[in-house]
């Protein structure tokens, strides 16, 4: 996978058993762990599109964490 300048990298800590399950899924699909995680994130985003609506985000902006 080609990394683009606008891509963001983050690390994720998961229990060993979760990692082993993800690794098993990756092996069964002839891919890597990162691809399984990215696909899971895409699925979660697709399942929650209503939360990404600009009007919804504007109305609920007070719930955002300010760093």
Secondary structure, DSSP 8 states (H G I E B T S, - for coil): ----TT---------HHHHHHHHHHHHHTTS-HHHHHHHHHHHHHHHTGGGG-HHHHHHTGGGS---
